[in-house]
Every structure is written in C-alpha cells, then in structure tokens.
Amino acid sequence: MSSESLNSTGAFSQANDLKSRILFTILILIIYRLGTYVPLSGIDPLALKEGRTLHHDVKGKNGAGKVILRSAPAGTGIIAGGPIRSVCEVLGIQDVVAKSLGSANPHNVLKACVDGLKSQNSPKILSAIRGKKISDIILKREAK
C-alpha cells in the first residue's frame, strides 16, 4: 500500500471517488433505460459563458426536488453536492455554485438539475427570439 493514496482518515479517497462515479453512471443508465430520462436532444449543446460557467442563474424542479444553479467567477470550481456535482463534471461546467432544496432523493435532484440546465437561455437564443443582435443583449446584461 502506498501512503500517497491514503487520506487523513486512512480511507482510499481515489477508490471512493471511483466508486461514486461508477454508481452515478449506473444511476444514469437506469434512469435512461426506464425511459424517464429526457435527453438534451433538439437543443443546442450546453452553451457556457466563457466556456466554463452558466450564462445566468437557473432553477429546476422535479417532484419535491428543487435545484438552484448559479454562475460563478473564474477559479471557483464546482461547489455542489452529490448528483449536481457529477452532472456538472460530465457536462464540462467548471465554475458553478449549486444548492439542492427540498428532496434529497438523488433521482429527483438529478432530474431537477437537468430541468434547470434545459431552461437556460444563451445570448444567441435570446437574440434569435427578440430579433436583436447578440452584442446588444450582452451589453445590457453587463451593464446591470
């Protein structure tokens, strides 16, 4: 046993991290196979501000599970727990602050997170809806 893989409690942190990732992947596959997973198809790939964070704060809800996802400054990292952290890592979101409210059931939290991310609007989508230039929308947002 190498001492570098042990943490202060003597547990193997890398093994625990790998175990949690495997369990999350199995959870995603189960949800997908049950037909309750709604893929992000038909929507542009997840548009990220500066390629690292969300464009605006989003709220998602599924059953009793509620999720709030907020954009964060560069270098913040992923401040989220459980299923939300895994979703953000898989989607490539680098800087986000998230809070799960209501239910602690991972299924509901996961579906609420996906619901929130699907409700996100990028400046490109907003400009198409409003018939304006992207630069007009970005300037108004940064002026706030």
Backbone hydrogen bonds in HBPLUS format (Angstrom, degrees):
<---DONOR---> <-ACCEPTOR-->    atom                        ^
c    i                          cat <-CA-CA->   ^        H-A-AA   ^      H-
h    n   atom  resd res      DA  || num        DHA   H-A  angle D-A-AA Bond
n    s   type  num  typ     dist DA aas  dist angle  dist       angle   num
A0006-LEU N   A0003-SER O   3.38 MM   3  5.48 156.9  2.43 101.2 107.9     1
A0007-ASN N   A0011-ALA O   3.22 MM   4  5.88 157.2  2.27 154.4 160.7     2
A0010-GLY N   A0007-ASN O   2.95 MM   3  5.30 159.6  1.99 114.6 121.3     3
A0016-ASN N   A0012-PHE O   3.04 MM   4  6.30 156.6  2.10 147.4 154.1     4
A0017-ASP N   A0013-SER O   2.86 MM   4  6.05 156.9  1.91 147.9 154.2     5
A0018-LEU N   A0014-GLN O   2.91 MM   4  6.08 161.1  1.95 146.5 151.7     6
A0019-LYS N   A0015-ALA O   2.85 MM   4  6.01 154.4  1.92 144.2 151.9     7
A0020-SER N   A0016-ASN O   2.91 MM   4  6.15 157.4  1.96 148.3 153.6     8
A0021-ARG N   A0017-ASP O   3.01 MM   4  6.24 154.6  2.08 147.5 154.4     9
A0022-ILE N   A0018-LEU O   2.96 MM   4  6.17 156.7  2.01 149.2 155.4    10
A0023-LEU N   A0019-LYS O   2.95 MM   4  6.19 161.4  1.99 150.5 155.5    11
A0024-PHE N   A0020-SER O   2.94 MM   4  6.11 154.6  2.00 143.5 150.6    12
A0025-THR N   A0021-ARG O   2.94 MM   4  6.15 157.6  1.99 146.3 152.2    13
A0026-ILE N   A0022-ILE O   2.95 MM   4  6.21 156.7  2.00 149.3 155.7    14
A0027-LEU N   A0023-LEU O   2.88 MM   4  6.13 152.1  1.96 144.1 152.3    15
A0028-ILE N   A0024-PHE O   2.91 MM   4  6.24 158.3  1.96 153.1 157.9    16
A0029-LEU N   A0025-THR O   2.98 MM   4  6.25 161.5  2.01 148.6 153.6    17
A0030-ILE N   A0026-ILE O   2.86 MM   4  6.11 155.3  1.92 150.7 157.5    18
A0031-ILE N   A0027-LEU O   2.95 MM   4  6.18 167.6  1.96 154.4 157.5    19
A0032-TYR N   A0028-ILE O   2.86 MM   4  6.04 159.8  1.90 150.5 156.8    20
A0033-ARG N   A0029-LEU O   2.84 MM   4  5.98 159.6  1.89 147.2 152.9    21
A0034-LEU N   A0030-ILE O   2.93 MM   4  6.12 145.0  2.06 147.3 156.6    22
A0035-GLY N   A0032-TYR O   3.11 MM   3  5.30 149.3  2.21 101.4 110.9    23
A0051-GLY N   A0048-LEU O   3.34 MM   3  4.78 166.0  2.37 104.2 102.1    24
A0049-LYS N   A0053-THR O   2.69 MM   4  5.27 143.5  1.82 151.7 156.1    25
A0052-ARG N   A0049-LYS O   3.15 MM   3  6.07 177.6  2.15 127.4 128.0    26
A0053-THR N   A0049-LYS O   3.27 MM   4  5.27 166.8  2.29 143.0 146.7    27
A0094-GLN N   A0052-ARG O   2.76 MM  42  4.91 137.9  1.94 131.3 145.3    28
A0095-ASP N   A0052-ARG O   3.04 MM  43  5.96 164.5  2.07 145.2 145.9    29
A0058-VAL N   A0069-LEU O   2.85 MM  11  5.26 161.5  1.89 153.9 160.2    30
A0069-LEU N   A0058-VAL O   2.87 MM  11  5.26 171.5  1.88 159.4 162.3    31
A0060-GLY N   A0067-VAL O   2.91 MM   7  5.11 160.7  1.94 145.7 150.4    32
A0067-VAL N   A0060-GLY O   2.91 MM   7  5.11 158.2  1.95 149.7 150.4    33
A0062-ASN N   A0065-GLY O   2.87 MM   3  5.24 160.6  1.91 155.6 160.6    34
A0065-GLY N   A0062-ASN O   2.88 MM   3  5.24 143.4  2.02 143.2 139.1    35
A0103-SER N   A0064-ALA O   3.09 MM  39  5.26 160.6  2.13 113.1 117.1    36
A0066-LYS N   A0101-LEU O   2.96 MM  35  4.95 162.3  1.99 155.1 149.3    37
A0101-LEU N   A0066-LYS O   2.70 MM  35  4.95 166.5  1.72 144.3 148.5    38
A0068-ILE N   A0099-LYS O   2.89 MM  31  5.26 157.8  1.94 153.0 160.1    39
A0099-LYS N   A0068-ILE O   2.89 MM  31  5.26 150.0  1.98 147.7 156.8    40
A0070-ARG N   A0097-VAL O   2.74 MM  27  5.16 160.9  1.78 158.1 164.5    41
A0097-VAL N   A0070-ARG O   3.01 MM  27  5.16 167.4  2.02 148.7 152.4    42
A0076-THR N   A0073-PRO O   3.27 MM   3  5.98 152.6  2.35 142.7 142.2    43
A0096-VAL N   A0077-GLY O   2.98 MM  19  6.37 156.9  2.04 142.6 144.2    44
A0079-ILE N   A0096-VAL O   2.90 MM  17  6.18 176.2  1.90 169.1 168.6    45
A0098-ALA N   A0079-ILE O   2.90 MM  19  6.21 165.5  1.92 165.9 162.0    46
A0084-ILE N   A0081-GLY O   3.25 MM   3  5.89 133.7  2.48 150.2 141.7    47
A0086-SER N   A0082-GLY O   3.34 MM   4  6.70 160.3  2.38 151.2 156.5    48
A0087-VAL N   A0083-PRO O   3.00 MM   4  6.22 160.5  2.04 150.9 155.8    49
A0088-CYS N   A0084-ILE O   3.00 MM   4  6.20 165.5  2.02 153.2 156.9    50
A0089-GLU N   A0085-ARG O   2.94 MM   4  6.15 156.6  1.99 150.0 156.7    51
A0090-VAL N   A0086-SER O   2.95 MM   4  6.13 162.8  1.98 150.6 155.1    52
A0091-LEU N   A0087-VAL O   2.95 MM   4  6.13 156.5  2.01 151.2 157.4    53
A0092-GLY N   A0088-CYS O   3.04 MM   4  6.04 118.6  2.43 136.6 150.0    54
A0093-ILE N   A0088-CYS O   2.93 MM   5  5.03 145.2  2.05 151.9 153.2    55
A0092-GLY N   A0089-GLU O   3.32 MM   3  5.23 148.1  2.42  95.9 105.0    56
A0109-VAL N   A0105-ASN O   3.03 MM   4  6.24 163.4  2.05 159.3 164.7    57
A0110-LEU N   A0106-PRO O   2.87 MM   4  5.85 159.0  1.92 142.9 148.7    58
A0111-LYS N   A0107-HIS O   3.02 MM   4  6.23 165.0  2.04 149.8 153.7    59
A0112-ALA N   A0108-ASN O   2.87 MM   4  5.96 151.2  1.96 142.8 151.4    60
A0113-CYS N   A0109-VAL O   2.91 MM   4  6.08 150.5  2.00 144.8 152.6    61
A0114-VAL N   A0110-LEU O   3.04 MM   4  6.35 160.7  2.08 150.3 154.9    62
A0115-ASP N   A0111-LYS O   2.93 MM   4  6.08 154.3  1.99 142.3 149.9    63
A0116-GLY N   A0112-ALA O   2.92 MM   4  6.15 155.0  1.98 146.0 152.2    64
A0117-LEU N   A0113-CYS O   2.95 MM   4  6.23 161.1  1.99 151.3 156.3    65
A0118-LYS N   A0114-VAL O   2.93 MM   4  6.10 147.5  2.03 146.0 154.8    66
A0119-SER N   A0115-ASP O   3.17 MM   4  6.38 133.3  2.40 137.6 149.1    67
A0119-SER N   A0116-GLY O   3.13 MM   3  5.17 132.6  2.36  95.7 108.5    68
A0120-GLN N   A0117-LEU O   3.35 MM   3  5.36 161.8  2.39 100.7 105.8    69
A0125-ILE N   A0122-SER O   3.09 MM   3  5.35 118.6  2.48 104.4 118.0    70
A0126-LEU N   A0122-SER O   3.02 MM   4  6.34 167.1  2.04 159.0 162.8    71
A0127-SER N   A0123-PRO O   2.88 MM   4  5.96 153.9  1.95 142.9 149.6    72
A0128-ALA N   A0124-LYS O   3.18 MM   4  6.40 150.7  2.27 140.1 147.4    73
A0129-ILE N   A0125-ILE O   3.00 MM   4  6.28 155.0  2.06 150.6 157.5    74
A0130-ARG N   A0126-LEU O   2.92 MM   4  6.05 166.3  1.94 153.2 156.7    75
A0131-GLY N   A0127-SER O   2.82 MM   4  5.53 127.3  2.10 135.1 146.8    76
A0132-LYS N   A0127-SER O   3.14 MM   5  4.93 140.4  2.30 131.1 139.6    77
A0136-ASP N   A0133-LYS O   3.21 MM   3  5.42 129.3  2.49  99.4 111.4    78
A0138-ILE N   A0134-ILE O   3.01 MM   4  6.29 162.8  2.04 157.0 161.9    79
A0139-LEU N   A0135-SER O   2.99 MM   4  6.03 160.2  2.03 144.0 149.5    80
A0140-LYS N   A0136-ASP O   3.19 MM   4  6.31 158.1  2.24 141.9 147.1    81
A0141-ARG N   A0137-ILE O   3.08 MM   4  6.25 155.1  2.14 145.6 152.3    82
A0142-GLU N   A0138-ILE O   2.99 MM   4  6.18 160.1  2.03 152.7 157.3    83
A0143-ALA N   A0139-LEU O   3.05 MM   4  6.11 131.8  2.29 138.3 150.5    84
A0144-LYS N   A0141-ARG O   3.38 MM   3  5.67 152.6  2.46 103.2 110.4    85
